Amino acid sequence: MPADPAADVSPTPAPTAHLADPIALDRYPIADLATTAAQALVADCRRQLAADGCVVLEGFVRPEARAALAAESARLAPRAHFNSTETNPYNSAGDPTLPPTHPRNIFGRRDNGFVAGDRIPAETLVRRLYHDTRLQRFVAACVGVETIHEYADPLAGLVINVLRPGCQHPWHYDTNEFIVSLMTRRADGGGRFEYCPGIRAPGDENEAAVGAVLHGDRTPVRSLDLRVGDLQIFHGRYALHRVAPVEGERERHTLILGYATEPGVVGRAARTRAIFGRVTQAHLDAERSRVRADTLAD
């Protein structure tokens, strides 16, 4: 399907307080999940997530809202904290007791920026979409839980990922079971989202398969060319994934909407500091009582 020519514009920010409903309800009838159409949509999303760990809802946001979200992201992008570091898929230190070819000892360059949630104003359309209870109920239904919760993390609940030309996010896992994202600006080239669905599972790191991908095996790799206005629900806790290097002169912007199946989710202090350049008292407090039930490495 050809890209919408209106999707990648970055106009002057519109006054979002008067903007009509941003969600394309004619295409995605999520306002009432009891309807036949909504139930069919949810069922289709659940089938895709079960089979592939990923579902992309093309044109989830109406064209007018895409333009406003693009403008907001562009306006907020200079607030991003950028970092450049070497990281393995687990965002951990290497292990000298393991061979250098082991996944824990294979590092890739991570160059990207994040606008933290506490730097995204309350009146923005970006935040209005994040707090939309219709979206939250829909996502909960898609991932098969009764309720999802906004992150308690004051920095990582809602963020804008900013990839400048040449930036990339190497192979990694997410700390949460699923992530919801929405592209607001495409790069001129590159920046493709690549993933290996279900390459690991609770209690099973499947290090041999992970190592093969890190050494160039493309057999399990799938690739997506996301467009502005596309909503993605993705099981990033179990799927190794990356964003390929951005090419050209144009930044790549993506909203990351942090929801969890349990209340009170706060990111790890070390990873938070690496991403945002700082931590809050909430991160320090959470670190004292953190336990991972799935035994997987972060």
ChimeraX attribute file (.defattr): number of C-alpha atoms within 10 A of each C-alpha:
attribute: neighborCount
match mode: 1-to-1
recipient: residues
	/A:1	4
	/A:2	5
	/A:3	11
	/A:4	12
	/A:5	8
	/A:6	12
	/A:7	24
	/A:8	20
	/A:9	16
	/A:10	19
	/A:11	13
	/A:12	13
	/A:13	15
	/A:14	17
	/A:15	11
	/A:16	17
	/A:17	10
	/A:18	7
	/A:19	12
	/A:20	10
	/A:21	12
	/A:22	20
	/A:23	23
	/A:24	16
	/A:25	13
	/A:26	9
	/A:27	15
	/A:28	17
	/A:29	18
	/A:30	23
	/A:31	15
	/A:32	13
	/A:33	17
	/A:34	9
	/A:35	12
	/A:36	11
	/A:37	15
	/A:38	17
	/A:39	18
	/A:40	12
	/A:41	19
	/A:42	22
	/A:43	15
	/A:44	14
	/A:45	22
	/A:46	20
	/A:47	15
	/A:48	15
	/A:49	19
	/A:50	15
	/A:51	12
	/A:52	17
	/A:53	23
	/A:54	21
	/A:55	21
	/A:56	20
	/A:57	16
	/A:58	16
	/A:59	20
	/A:60	21
	/A:61	25
	/A:62	18
	/A:63	20
	/A:64	15
	/A:65	23
	/A:66	27
	/A:67	25
	/A:68	25
	/A:69	31
	/A:70	27
	/A:71	20
	/A:72	22
	/A:73	28
	/A:74	22
	/A:75	13
	/A:76	16
	/A:77	21
	/A:78	13
	/A:79	16
	/A:80	20
	/A:81	18
	/A:82	20
	/A:83	14
	/A:84	15
	/A:85	11
	/A:86	13
	/A:87	21
	/A:88	21
	/A:89	23
	/A:90	19
	/A:91	20
	/A:92	15
	/A:93	12
	/A:94	17
	/A:95	12
	/A:96	9
	/A:97	7
	/A:98	11
	/A:99	11
	/A:100	12
	/A:101	12
	/A:102	17
	/A:103	23
	/A:104	23
	/A:105	20
	/A:106	18
	/A:107	20
	/A:108	17
	/A:109	15
	/A:110	21
	/A:111	20
	/A:112	22
	/A:113	26
	/A:114	26
	/A:115	25
	/A:116	21
	/A:117	20
	/A:118	14
	/A:119	15
	/A:120	20
	/A:121	11
	/A:122	11
	/A:123	11
	/A:124	17
	/A:125	21
	/A:126	26
	/A:127	17
	/A:128	14
	/A:129	18
	/A:130	20
	/A:131	14
	/A:132	11
	/A:133	13
	/A:134	16
	/A:135	15
	/A:136	19
	/A:137	19
	/A:138	23
	/A:139	24
	/A:140	19
	/A:141	19
	/A:142	22
	/A:143	22
	/A:144	14
	/A:145	11
	/A:146	12
	/A:147	17
	/A:148	21
	/A:149	17
	/A:150	19
	/A:151	21
	/A:152	18
	/A:153	22
	/A:154	18
	/A:155	25
	/A:156	24
	/A:157	22
	/A:158	26
	/A:159	25
	/A:160	29
	/A:161	24
	/A:162	28
	/A:163	28
	/A:164	22
	/A:165	21
	/A:166	16
	/A:167	23
	/A:168	25
	/A:169	22
	/A:170	23
	/A:171	27
	/A:172	22
	/A:173	23
	/A:174	19
	/A:175	19
	/A:176	17
	/A:177	16
	/A:178	21
	/A:179	20
	/A:180	19
	/A:181	21
	/A:182	26
	/A:183	25
	/A:184	31
	/A:185	28
	/A:186	24
	/A:187	21
	/A:188	14
	/A:189	16
	/A:190	19
	/A:191	26
	/A:192	18
	/A:193	16
	/A:194	19
	/A:195	25
	/A:196	24
	/A:197	23
	/A:198	18
	/A:199	19
	/A:200	19
	/A:201	14
	/A:202	12
	/A:203	11
	/A:204	12
	/A:205	15
	/A:206	12
	/A:207	14
	/A:208	11
	/A:209	16
	/A:210	22
	/A:211	17
	/A:212	16
	/A:213	18
	/A:214	21
	/A:215	13
	/A:216	8
	/A:217	12
	/A:218	11
	/A:219	9
	/A:220	15
	/A:221	15
	/A:222	13
	/A:223	14
	/A:224	12
	/A:225	10
	/A:226	21
	/A:227	21
	/A:228	27
	/A:229	30
	/A:230	18
	/A:231	20
	/A:232	19
	/A:233	21
	/A:234	23
	/A:235	24
	/A:236	23
	/A:237	25
	/A:238	25
	/A:239	27
	/A:240	26
	/A:241	24
	/A:242	21
	/A:243	21
	/A:244	19
	/A:245	21
	/A:246	23
	/A:247	19
	/A:248	12
	/A:249	12
	/A:250	15
	/A:251	21
	/A:252	26
	/A:253	24
	/A:254	22
	/A:255	24
	/A:256	22
	/A:257	24
	/A:258	23
	/A:259	26
	/A:260	20
	/A:261	19
	/A:262	11
	/A:263	13
	/A:264	13
	/A:265	20
	/A:266	21
	/A:267	25
	/A:268	17
	/A:269	19
	/A:270	16
	/A:271	16
	/A:272	18
	/A:273	14
	/A:274	16
	/A:275	22
	/A:276	18
	/A:277	14
	/A:278	14
	/A:279	20
	/A:280	13
	/A:281	10
	/A:282	15
	/A:283	22
	/A:284	15
	/A:285	12
	/A:286	17
	/A:287	15
	/A:288	8
	/A:289	7
	/A:290	11
	/A:291	9
	/A:292	9
	/A:293	8
	/A:294	10
	/A:295	12
	/A:296	16
	/A:297	16
	/A:298	16
